[in-house]
Amino acid sequence: MEKARLKLEKKAIGVLEQIVTDVSSLRFPLNRALVMASAGDLMWKREEKRARQLFRLAAEEIIQANNLPADSATDLFTGFTGSTRPRKEFLMTVAKHDAELALELLYPTRPANVAAALADRTETETPAIGTRKPEPLTAAVIVGSLDKLLARDELQLEQSFSAQAAGKDPKLAARLFRESLAKTGLTNSIFQTIEKINQKDSELANDLVKEIAQKFLSSDLAKKETERSVLISFLQKFYLDPSKAQEKSGDRSKPGKDSAKTIRIEDKLAKDLANKLADYLLQIDTGESSKVGAESYVQFFQATPLLEKIIPDRAALIKQKQNALKRAAPESVSRMFNEDDFNPDVNSTPERMIANAANGMFSYIREARYRSAIDEAVKSGSVGKAREALNQTPPGKERDDAITYLDSKVVETKIEGGKTEEARKLISQLSSNKEKIELTVQLAKEFQAKNTKEDKEFALKLMDEARRLTDDLPQDEDGVHDYLRVASGYAHVDPNIALSMLDAFATQASDIVSAAALLAKYDKKNTAFKNGELILSGGLPRIGTSILQYGKELGLLAKADIDRLRAIIDRFQREDARLLLKLYMAQAFFNEKIGLEGSRTRLP
């Protein structure tokens, strides 16, 4: 058994080495960088020296990409930030293994636009309240806003790597942290640093928290939008309501090798900070609502419940200002930032959450709110009330989708509770073919996991039912998703059938990629390809997001028959697509997770 495992792993390593060899066939430097970084990520535990070499080679490719002329065909935002995201993904991948190396590579790979954004960064982030004037949305205004975003993101990245690099030495971490604060100011990365230091030296962490608090007290919040947001998070994290202090006292463990004390700021300091924030919020001129940025509305509604607890003597005045601000806000803002979104006490019932969801300004916001409310309803056992509330929302596709989601969550609870017959009956009543397939596959996997002969036979029967709900070959994008979902289920139940399905689909999938490349040639706004080459950070066009869902299943198939899976991939006509899919296969084999993002998460 061990001999067979080692033989299979040797084949997978061979695939990885071939990927590194073939990377030279890619023309786009960022593509080569991301592939080498991903290969280095996989090699780290097996051959660290080789992995470090690949990381440095990837950095050289990023530097080369930074020196390329900007693409005039891209839009302003994409052109301004296009080279920063792959770099960030690369650096985060490196930092997982060696934060010091990530910090070392951060500086030489910094693009000119990011360096300029840092150089131009001033202490005054936003105009003082009452002085802001509406500006036309020109390219210069957009670039100015992007400057701030780039500088903020770069500073947070640097502080994060500094904290990780000094994680074993709290005093060094504190020194780097203080230097960073003096140079860059307060960002949300402070919390990660404090947490790491607290694990080693709680007294030092408490000292730093007090220093941060003093920095807030000396800050001009009217001019520093970022620090206002960080201050709210700071109070949420480190303030403890005195009425709850006794029950929380048990959380303060004694200092030890694997324990850290709970950090809490003193009541007086909390009140000083709360008053500082309240002073800023109360000076907002509700008669000049056009001068108040949307983020200020968000911050007001986020801060109000917290301030009412810390400084209750000012609660009435804060509430009065909040109501005045709400009445004066432009309709677009009041719809987007509803008070209910920021006060968990109001959103105490799924029915109220559903009613509030309908007021969301954008469809994706309403959908997210509906799903959050439904998840809570299923969890709390108030499915009936949630269904009634949904029936009261505006009719249309959004409501239908929400009801379908509710039905699917109910089925999931039946499956998880072992009530399989009830689950099958509910599945048969669903109107959505997609949900029927999804839940039937989930049910089949549950039976397969029981690992008895009868249960495995029933799992195969369920998978056959799911397959009958799909076309022999996909006819559209939805069909692709359904087809791959069924194939992923067979990967657990019968890998041979899954491989046969992928084999049958390979030619069509290759044609989809080739057709997308051809169309991109005549569409200057297309961002999936550049100079005829697939942009790997975006994955395969159309079917890319489907493939990325199935890391675990791809790993199962690679372990079942890596040679056959590799042969299927080799049927793709384009070299860039073959290389990307082989990389996904190697990632799935070793990690059960796939993708080129630096902050990848394990797939279920």
N, C-alpha and C positions, 0 to 999 in steps of 0.2 A: 504493500500500500504506500509506504513512504517512498519507495523507489519510483512508483508511478507518479506521485506528487512532484518529486524533484524533476522528473523528466518533463512533466507538463510545465513546471515553472521555468525550466530551461528554454522551452519553446517561447514562452511569453517574454522572457528576457531577450530572446532573439528578435522578436517582433519590435521590442523597444529599441534595440541597437539598430535595426533596419530603419526605423523612423528617424533616428539621429543622423544616419547616413543620407537618407533621402531628403532631409530638410533643405539641403542646398538647392534642390529643384524649385523651391519657392522663391518668387521674385521679390515679394514684399518684406522688408526688414522686420516689421512688427509681427508678421506671421512666423518668421524664423525664430524670433525672440520668444514668442509664446510657446511654440513647440519645444524649444530647448529648455525653457523654464519648466514646462510640464514633465519633460523627460527627467530633468534634474530632481524634481519633486519625487518622482517614483524611484529614482536610483539612490536617494540619500541614505536609506537604511542599509542598502546593499553595497554601495560603493561611494562613500562620502566624497572622496577626492575627485572622482569623476563628476559627481553632482555639482561640486563647487566650480569646476571648470566650465560646466554647461551654464551655470548661473552667470559667470563672468562673460561668456560668449554671448549670452542673451542680452546682457547689459550693453555690449558693444553694438549689437544690432539695434537696440533702442536709441543709442547715441547716433547711429547712422540715420535712423528714421527721423530723429529730431532735426537733422541737417537737410532733409529733403525740402524742396519748395512747397508751400501750402497749395492745396488743390483749390483753385478758384471756383470749381464747379460745386463745391460743398457749401452748405448753408453756414451762416455765421457761427451758430452754436457748435455744430459738428466740427467745423474747421478750427474753432478755438480750443475745443476740448478733446478732439479726436485722438491726439497722441498721448493724452494724460491717462485715460482709463486703462489701456493695456499696460502701461508702465506701472500703474498702481497695482494691478492684478499681479504683475511679475514681482514687485517688491513685497507684497503681502505673502506670496508663495515662498519667497526666500526667508522672510521673517519667521515663518512657521518653524524653520529649522535653525536659523542663526540670525538673530535680530541685529547683531553687530555687523554682519555682512550686509544685511539689508540697509542699515544706516550708511555703511561705506559706499554702497551702490546708489543710494538716494541722490547724492550730490552730483556726480558726473552725468547721471541720466536725466537731470532736471531740464526740461525744455525751456527755450528762451522765453516763451510767453509766461511760464510759471515764475521764472527768475525775475522777469520784469514786474509781474504782479506783486511779488514779495518786496521788491525794491521800492515800488510805488505805494506800498501799504502805509497808511498814516494812522495816527491815533484816532482821528475823527472818522468814525465809520458811517455815521448818518447825521444829517442836519439836526440841530436842536429842535425840540418841539416848538411849533409856532413860526419856524423860519423856512420850513420845507415848501418849495413851490412846485406845482405840477410841471413835469417836463414832457415834451413830446418823445415818443418812443423811437428815438433815432438809433443808428448803429453805434454811435459813440456812447449813448446811455446803456445800451445792452452790453457792450464791451466792458464798461465800467463796472456793471453788476457782476459780470463773469470774472473780472479781475479779483473781486472780493471773494467769490466762491473758490477760485483756484488757490488764492493765498491761504484762505482758511483751511481748505482741504490739505494743502501741503504742510501747513504747520501742525495740524492734527496728526498727520502721518509721521512727521519727524518726532513729535512728542511721544507718540505710541511706540515707535521703534526704540527711542531712548529708554523708555520705561521697561520694555522687554529686555533690552541689552543689559540693563543694570539690575535686572530682577533678582540676581543672586547676592547683590551687594546693596542693601537699602540706603546706606550713606552716599554711595556713588549715585544711586537713583535720585536721592534728594538733591544732590548738588546739580545734576543735569536738569532736574525739574525746575529748580530755582533759576538757573541760567535761562532756561526756555521761557519761563514766565516773564522774566525781565525783558527778554527779546521779543516775544510774540504775544504776550497777553494770555487771557483765559479762554480756553476752549473746552469742549466736552471730553477731551482726552485726559483731563485732570483726574477724572474718576477712576480710570483704569490704573493710573500711576499710584494714586492713593491706596487703592485696593491691594496692589502688589506689595507696596511698602508695608502696609498694615499686617500682611501675612508674616513678615519678618520682624518688624519693629513697630508695635502699636503706638508707643510713646512718640516716636518720630513722625508717624502718620498723623497723630493728633496735632502735633506742632505745625505741620504743613497745612492742615485744615484751618487752623487759626490764622496762619499767614495769608491763606487764600481769602478768608473772610475779611481781613484787614484791607486786602487789595480791592475787594468789592466795595468796601466802605469809602475808599478814596477814589473810586472810579466815577466818572461822569456818565451815568446810565442813559441820560438823554441823548448822548452822542455815540453810545456803544450798544448797538442792537444785539450783537452776539453775546456780550457779557450779561445783558438782561436775561436772555434765554438760559445761559449757564447758571446764573444766580437762582432762577426758579428751580432748576434741577438740583442745585446745591442744597437748597432748603428742603426740597422733597426727600433728598437722600439722608441728610445729616440732622434734620430737626426731628425730635421726638416729643410728641404731645405729653406734657407732664402727667396727664390723667392715665396715660398708657405706659408710663415709664416703669412702673412696678412690675407689670406683666412682662415687659421686655427685658427686665434686668436679668432674667435667667439666660438670655442669649449671650451675655457677656462672659465668655469662657476665659479661664486663666491663660496667660500667655504660654504657649508651648510650641512644639515643633510644627504641628499641623493646625494650629488654631490662631485666631486673631480676635481682638476685642472689637465690639461694636463701637463705631465712632459716633459720638453725638455732641453737637455744639451746645454750649451753655445757653440757658433760656435768655439771659440778657443779650448775648451776642446774636441770638436768633431774632430777638425783637429789634435790635439795631438794624440788622439786615432787612427784616420785613418792613420796617419803617422807611428805610432807604428806597426799597422797591415801591412801596406805597406812595412815597413823595413823588416819584417819577410818574406813576400811573395817574395820580390825582391831578397832575398839572396838564394832562392832555386836554386840549381845547375842543370840546364836543361841538362847538359852533364852527370849527374849521376841520371837519372830518376828512376833507380831501387831502389835508396835509399829514394825515396819520397813515403810516404804512400798514399793509394788511398784517404783517407780523406783529405789530403792536396790539391789534385786536386779539390775535391768538394768545399772546402773552398775557393780556389782561384776563381773559377767561380762564387760562391755565392757573394764574396766580391767585385769583379771588378766593377759592375755597381754602387755600393754604394760608393766606393772609388773615382770613376770618378766624382761623384757629390760633395763630401766633399772636395777633394784635386785635383781639375781639372788640376793644374799645373803639377801633376805627372801622369796624365791620359795616356799620350803617352807612357811613360816608362812602366807603368803597362800593357798597351795593348800589347806592344812589348814583355814583359816577358810572358804574357798569351799565345801569339801565339807561342813563343818558347817552352813553356811547353807543349802546345798541340801537336806540331810536335814531341817532344821527348817522349811523353807518350807511354807506351806499348799499342798495339792495343786493348787489353781487357779493359784497362782503358779509352782510348779515345772513345770507343764505348759506354761504360757504362755512362760516364760523359760528355755528349755533352754540349757545351757552351749554346746551345739553351734552355736547360732545366733550366738554372739559370738566364736567361735574359728575363723578361716578355715583353720587348719592341720588341724582335725578334719574340716571339710567339704571335704576335698581331692578326693573322688570323687563323681560323680553318684549312685552306688548308695547311699553313706552318706547323702547329702542326701535321697534319696527315703525311706530308712528313717526318718530323723529327721522328715521332713515329716508322716508319719502321726501323730506325737505332738502336733501343733498343737492348741491348745485350740478354735479356731474354724474353721469350714469355709473362710472366706476366707483365713485364714492357711495352712491346709493346701494350698489351691489355689495360692496364690502360691509356696509352697515347691516343690510339684511342678513348676510351670512353670519356676522358676529352675533346678531340677536337670535338667530335660529340655533346656533351652537349653544348659546346660553339656555335657550328654551329646552332643548333636548337634554342638556346637562341637568337642569332643574326639574325636569318632568312636567313642564307646562306646555306640551306640544299643542294641546287643544286650544289654549288661549292664543298661542302664537299663530295658529292657523286662522282663527277668527280675526286677529289683528291684520294678517296679510290680506284677508278678503276685504278689508276696509280700505286698503291702499289703492291708488289709481290703477285701473285695469290696463293690461298691455303685457308686452314681452317680459319686462322686469319683474312684474308680479308673478307671471307664469314660471319664470326661471327660479324665483325665490321659493315658490311652492314645490317645484320639482326638487330643489335642494333640500327642503324640509323633508320630503318623502324619502330621499336618498339617505339622509342622516338617521331617520327612523329605522330604515332597513339595516343600516350599519350597526345600530345598537342591538337589533335583533340578532345579527350575525355574531357580534361580540359576546352576546349573552347566551349563545348556543341554541337559540330558538330558530333553527334552520328552516323548518317547515313554514313558520310564520314569515320568515324572510323571503322564501321562494314565492309565497303567495303575494306578498306585497310587491316583489319585483315584477311579477307578471302583470300587475295592475298599473305599472308606471307607463306614462305616455311617451317618455323620452327613450329612444333606442340607445342613445349614448349611455344613459344612466343604467339601463338594463344590462348592457354589456359590462360596464364598470363594476356593478354590484355582483353580477354573476361570476365574474372573474375573481372578485374578492372572496366570494363564498367558496369557490373552488379551491382557492389557496388555503382557506381555513380547514377544509376537509383534508387536503393533501398534507397539511402540517400534523394531523392526528397520527399519520404514519401507520395505519392499519391497512390490510389488503382491501377490506370493504370500503373504507373511507377514500382510498386512492382511486378505486374504481368509480366511486360516485363523483370524485373530483374531475375525473376524465369525462364523465357523462355531462357534468355542468359545463366544462370547457367546450364540448361539442355543441351544446345548446348556444353558448355565446358565439361560437364560430358561425352558426347558421344565421345569426343576426347581421353578419357582415357580408359584403360582396366577395366573390372569389378573388378579385383584385380591386383595390380602391378606385373609386370613380371621381372623387373630389377630396378636398382637404380634410373634411370631417371623416370621410372614409379612411383616409390615411391614419388618423388618430385611432379610430375604432379597430382597424386592422392590426396596428402595432400593439394596441392594448390586449387584443386576443393573443397575439404571438407572445407577449410578455407573460400571460397566464400559462400558456403551454410551456414556457421556459421552466416553470416550477413543476408542472405536472408531467409533461412529456417533451423533453428538449428536442427530440428528433422531429416532432411535428412543428415546433417553433422554427427550427432551422429550415425545414421545408418551406414554411410560409415566407421566411426572409429570402430564401433562394428564389422563390417565384416572384417576389416583389423587387428584387435587386435591379433588374433591367429597367423597370418602370421608374424606380427611385433615381437611377442614374440619369434617365432621360429628363426627369424633373429638374435635377441640378444643371444639366447641360442647357435645358431650355431657359432656365432662370439666368444663366450666364449670358446667353444670347440676347435676351430681352434687356438685361442690364447695360449692354453695349449701347443701346439706343435710349437709355433713361439716365440722364446725368444726375438725377436725385437718388438713384439707387445706391444704397450704402452696403449691400451684401457683397459686392464685388468691387475691386479696384484694379484698373488696367487689365481686366480680364481674369483676375485671380480672386478666388473666394477669400473674404476676410474672415479668418478663422475665429476671431474673438466673438463673432456673431453666430457661429455654428452654421450648419447646413440651411440654406434657405427653405422656407416652408416646413420641411420635415425636421429641421434641426431641433426645435423645441420638443418635438415628440420623442426623438432619440434620447435627449438629455434626461427624460423622465425615467429611463429604464436602465440605469447603471447597474443595479443589482442583477437584473435579468440578463444583461449583456455579459456580466461576469459569470453567471451560471452557464450560459451557452459556451463561453470561452473555455470553461473548465470541463464542459461535456464533450466538446469537439472543437478545439482551437484551430485545427487545420481546415476544417470545413468552413468555420466562420471567416477565417482569413481568405479562403477561396471566394466566398460570397462577396467580401469587400473588394477583392481584386477585380470583380466584374464591373466596378464603377469606371467610367471612361476617363474621368478627370483625375489627375495626379493629386491635386489639392484635396479633393473629396476622399480619395483613398487614404491619404496620409492622416487626415483628421479622424476618419473612422477607425483606423488602426490604433491611433493614439487613444481614442475612447475605449477601444477593446482592451488595451494594456492597462489603462486606468481602472477599468471595471474589474479586470482580473485580479489586480493587486489591492485595490481599495474599495471596490463596489461603489465608486462614485466617479462621475465623469464631468468634464467641462474644463474650460480654460480660465475660469475666474480664480483669483487668488484666495477668495474667502469661500471656498466650496464647502458645501454641507453634505453630510452623509444622506444618501437616498434611502427611502423606506424599503 
